[in-house]
Amino acid sequence: MPDVYKIMLDAELSKAFDVWSGYLNARTGEDPQVRARLCSTLQSAREAAAEGDLASARALVTEMYDDARDAGLHWAPVQPGPCTADSQARDYAKDELRHVLPVQLREDLDSIAIYLLVAGRRLQAAPGLDAATRQDILYISARAGMALDLAHPTAARRELERLKAIARRCNLVP
């Protein structure tokens, strides 16, 4: 079984490298000295990643965001928030996961994801739920999504069972 967490971490870096490369290859007219420094830092980050020093590569990418912000580069990328960063990393990782996960596991994960989407929407749309129950639904759905991201169908099914228990408790079972 491939290390899905490592694939997700690699995807975060790949996304950051692509975003910064796109920005640095664009002609924005912003401070050429800062852009040259950013190019050098990006190159160092890529080299660190290629050598397997992912912690240094991540630190260098973070430094790039800080450097661009401090220099007031209006068109430079801004560091995404945690939800956005996770979503973008998932998009990058999906392509890689399609190549390394067995077909049966991918199909199993996909069917759980569909059920999770439908069940979560149905529960969220139910009238009369209190705020705590709605928060529980969001939390459990996020845990199931994380299990799916890590290619762990057993954990995802466990979270889906928790959603079903909420549906039963709220008399939302057909």
Disulfide bonds with the S-S distance in Angstrom:
none
